[in-house]
Amino acid sequence: MGLAAAQTRCTLRATRVAVLTLAAPQDSTVSVKDEVVAQPEPPGQGAPPSPRAPAREERNGRPWHGYHHYRYSNGHSYAALDLGTNNCRLLVAEPAPYGFRVMDAFSRIVRLGEGLGFANRLGDAAIERTIEALRVCKNKMENRNAARARLVATEACRLADNGAAFVARVQDELGMELEVVDRRTEAYLAVTGCAALADPRAHSVVIFDIGGGSTEIAWLDGKAASPLADPTKRIRAWDSLPVGVVTLAERHGGIDVTRNNFEAMVEEVTDLLSPFELVAGAAAYLPEFHLLGTSGTVTTVGGIHLKLPRYDRRRVDGMWMNDSDVTQVIEDLLDTPFDRRALNPCIGRDRADLVLAGCAILEAIRRAFPADRLRIADRGLREGILMNLMREDGVWRRGGRG
């Protein structure tokens, strides 16, 4: 069955209890500005127009420069680390008037959760790879004089029987304190990090983050009050699906993926997604609805669509894709053998066995929430952490009118 035909099928299933919430956590302190890292680049050829949120609010008919007095100038920086099932990522940044400037970054595929679905334990080789990557991150934070840092570990450390022992070893050997966050925290941080890319005209947006071991998804209901508004206060429902690109590929195979294998992966994710769909299904029928995805899967799809000779974050972050273009990329990947996938500069050999599992998760979300357009974010949890840390420290304060 082709993707276009399969997308017309009803997917309302209820096979488990969803983890849903109707309000932001009481201790939420996040605040996303119009510009998190930088304004997104113009969209790729053939993509829908890329609307931008206004740079300022209007108050009493005059522009309001909220938080325009930047007063954090002691030379310190902030660091955010995201240790997931597949990747170890670091950002080091310093505050800027409407967000932050990235000073240093690091990303390495470590596959910490390799084999976790079978043994419930982190493997020795995976632990060693991860320790080495964390050592690089520590050196970068020290070299950049990071005054505050939040080091977050997600699904692999949540699930593994030896997850606590791994965290303790990192503390003993590297002096780095990993925080194993719960699923709600992970979902809210992802929303905080990328919601600035949501179309300000949209009355409803579904944001998702496809990870290595889990997939977070949230429904933002209502239009954004302003570019400075806290996006988590618009979360009407959220869920964390216990499936990601690593776990799905290990169960179904990621090298030789037939269309039957692919549909089996989509069906598994559809079943897990159905409780959230039952609650949030109305989102797709509200004005200017669109999907907003943050993950290696969606950035890869974007890079392939643009036919980039090498991955370029500046061109992918913030780009729009038509629904038909997303379908075409997935169809092409299904027809591409493993060796050719590995040669694609936007995939690479390290991810060639995972990309179709990620596309299956994306496809399940697209079938549950049909949308004419998808916006792609190369930002997420780390950016959300940085915004939280800076906001907590009061690095921006209310200014006057200009």
N, C-alpha and C positions, 0 to 999 in steps of 0.2 A: 504493500500500500504506500502511495506517495505521501509526502509530507502535506501537500496542499489538501488532499482528500482527507487525511487523518485529522487535520485541524478542525474539520467540520463535525467531528464526533463529539457527543456529549461526554463530559468527563466528571460529572457530579457523583463522586463516590465518597463514602465516609467509612474509613477503615481504622481510624484511631482517633484518640482525643487530641485536638489541636491545643497548642499553647498560645493563647490569645490574650490581648490586653486592650483596654479601651482608653487608656490614658498613659501619659509619660510617667516614669518612675518619680517618686516624690523628691528624690535627691538629685534630679537632673539639673545640671548647670551648663549644659551645652548651649552654644550660640554660634550659628553659622552666618557669616557675612556673605555679601554678593561675590566677593573674590576670595577664594580659599587659598589657592596657590597662584593662579594667574587666570585671566579670562581664557576660555577655550579658543582654540584656533578655528577658522572657518571650516564648515563641514566639507566632507569629500564630495567629489563629483557625483551628481545624481541624488544626493541626500536632501531631505527636506530642509527648509530654512532653519537656522539655528537661533531661536529667539533668546535674547539675553534679559536677565532681570535688570531693572533700572538701577543705576549706581547709587541713587539717593532716594529717600522718601520725600514726599512733599508734606509739609506741615504749614497750615494756614496760608497755602499758596506759595510758600517759599521753600527752597531746598534745605533739607536737614542733613547735616554732616555728622550723623551719630558716630561716636567713637573715633572722631578724626584727630583727637589729640593723642598722639603716640608718645608714651612716656617711659617705655622700657628700653633703656639705652646703656645698660651696664656691661654689655658685651657678652652676657650669658646666652646660651641657646637651650633649646628643648629637644628631647629625643622621644620618639615613639617606635616601639618594636612590636611587630606582629609575627608571632611564631605559630604557623598553622600546620596542618597535616602534610602539606606539600612544600611550602615555601617558608623561608625566614627573610623578613623584610624590615628595613630600618629607614627612618627619616630623621634627620637632624635639621632643625629650622630655627629661625629667629623671627620675632614678631615684626609685622609690618602694619601700616595704618588700617588696612582692610583684610587682614589675614596673616600670612606669614611668608617668608622667603626661605626656600630650601637651601641649606648649606651643604648637605651631604646626604647621600642615599646609598642603600645597599640592598640587593635582592639575590637570593641564591636558592635553587631548588635543592632541598635536603631530604624530602620524602620521610619525614619523621614518622608518619603513620603507616609506612610500608608494611603490609601484612597484618595490620592491626585487626582487620575484620575477621581474620582466621584464628589469631592467637591471643587477642586481648592484651598484648604486651608490645612495648616499643622494642624493636630489635637492636642488638648491640651495634651493628654497622650504622643503622639510622641514627642512633644516639651519638656516635663518634662524628658523623658528618655534621650533625646539628651543633655539637659542642664547638667544632672548628669554626662554623659560621658565626656562632655567638661570640667567639673570641675576636673575630674581625669586627663585629658590631661594637664590642666593648672598646676596642682601640679607636674606632671612629668617634664614639661618644667622648672619649677622653681627649682626643685631638681637637675636637670642636668645642670643648669646654661646656658640655651639657650640664646645666645647673639642676634641671629637673628632667626626669625620664619616667615613662610608664612602659613596662615590658610585659606584654600580654601574650599568653598562650591559650590556644583554643581547643578544638575538638580532640586532637590526638591526646593531649595531656588530660582532658576531661575523661576520656574513655579508658585509657590504658591502666591496667592493674598496677604497673610500675611508674605511673605518671608522677606521683608524689616523690618517689625515689629519684626520678630524673630531675625534677625541680630542685631537690635538695643537693644533688650533685652539681648542678649549675651554680648554685649558691656557694658551695664549698670550693669549687675549682676556679670560678671566674668572679665571684663576688657579685653576681647579677641576680636580682630578686625577680623571678618570673611570677606573674599573677595569672592564675588560671581562672578566666572569667566565665560566668555562666552564659547561657545562650541569649538571654534577654539583653545583657550588657553588650554582647557582640553585635546583635542586631541593631541596637540603638546607636552604637558607635559607627557602624557602617552607614546608617542613615545620616548621622551628623556629618560624616566626611564627604558625602557626595550629593546631598539634597540641594546644594546651591545650583546644581545643573538642571533641576526640574524646571519645566516651562512655567513661568509665573502666571500664565493664562490658564493653566490646567486646573480643573476642579477636582482632579483625582489623579494620583500617580501610584504605581506599584513599583517599589524599589527592591532589587534582589542582589544578593552577593553569593555567587557560587564558589564555595571553597573546596578544599581537598577532602574534608571529612564531613562537612555539613553545609547546608544552604540556608541562608537567612533571607526572609522575605517580609515586607511590610507594606501596608496600605496607608498612604498619606491622603487624608480626606480634606477637601476644601482648598481654596486658593491660599497661597502664602500671603500673610498680612503685610509683609515687607521683606526686603532682602536681609534685614537684621533679625527677623523672627526666628525663634527656636523651632526647627522642623520637627523635633520629636513630639511636640505638643499637637501635631496634626496626625499622629499615628493612631489610626482607628483600630487596626488589628495587626498582629505580627505572628510569625511562626518560625521555627528553626527545624528544618527537615534533616533527619539523621542520615544524610547521603551527600556525598561530594564526588569530585572527579576521580579521586584515588580509590575510594571504596567501591564506587560503581564500576570502574574499569576492572578492578580486581575480581569482582563477582561475575562480570559478563564478558571480560576480555576487551583489550583496547588496541590490539595490534591488527588482527584481521577481523574487522567489524562488518558483518553483513547487514543488509537492511532489516532482516529478522532480528538480529542481535540488537540493532539500534532501537527497533520498536519495543523490544522487551525492556530495554533500559527506560524508554519513555514511559511505558506502562507502570514500571515500578515507582518512578518519581510521581506520576499522576496520582497513584493511590495515596502516596504520602502527602501530596499537596491538596487532596480533595477537601479535608476539613477547613483549611484556610480559604479555599475557593468558595465553599458554602457560605462563609461569612463575608468575604470581600468581593464576591463575583459581580456585585452591582457597580464596582469601581469602573469597569470597562465601558459602561454606558453613560458616563458623565462627560460633560463638554471638555474637549481638548485632552482627553485621557491619553497617557502614553506610558510605556515601560522605561525604567531607568536601571541599567545593569552595571554592576561593578565587579569585575573578576578577570582572571586571565582568559577565561573563555570568551567573554564579550569583546575584550580588547583584541584578542586574536581574530575574531570574526570581523571586527572593524578594519584591522590591518590588512587582512586578506582581501576584503572588499575594495580597499583603496589600492591594492596591488603594490604595496610598499616594498622596495628592494631591501629594506631593513626596517625593523619596528621603530616608529617615531612617536613617542608619547604626545608631543605637541600637536600632531595631526589627528591622533585618535581620541584623546581626552576631550569630551564635549561634542563629538561628532554625532550626527543623526543618521539613522539608517531606515529606509522604507522596509515594511514588512516583507515585500517580495524580494528585496535584496538579501535580507537575512536568510530567507528560504533558499535562495540560489547558492549562497555560500555553503550552507549545510549540505545541500544536494551535491555540490562539487566535492566537498570533503568526503562524503560517503562513496564517491566514485574514485577517490584518490587512495592508492595503496600506501602502506605504512612508510616505505622507503621514500616515496615522493613527499609525503606529509613531513617527514623528518627534514627534508631539504628546504621546505618553505621557510624563509627567513623570519616570518612572524610566528612560527611554531617551534622548530628546532627539534633535535633528537630527544632531548630530555622531556618534552611534553607531547611528542607525537602519539604516544599510546594513551594519552589522557584527553585529547582535544575532542574526540567524538563522544566520550562520556559527558563532558561539559556541554556539548551541543544537545545531547539528549535531555539534560536538565533544563537548558534554555528552551528547548522545543516543548517540554511539558508545561512550562510557565506560559509560553506563547499560546498554546492551545487553551489553557484555562482562562487567560486574560487577553483575548484578541485585541491587537492594537495596530494602528496604521504605521506607527513609528516607534523606534527604540532609540533612546539616547545612551551613549556609552561613556562610562566614567573610568578613567585610569586614576582613581583615587578612592579612598574608602576608610577602612578602620584606622590606619595610621593618622590620616588627616583629622579624623574625628577625635582621636586621642590628643593631638597637638592643640586643636581648638579648645578642648576642655581644659587642658593644663594652663594655657594662656589666659583663658577666661577666669579660671579660679584664682589666678595670681593678679587679676585686675590690670593686665597690661594695656587694655584699652579703657578709657573712661569717657563718659559723656562730654561732648564738646558743645560749643555754642553754635550759633548759626553763622553762615558765612556768605 
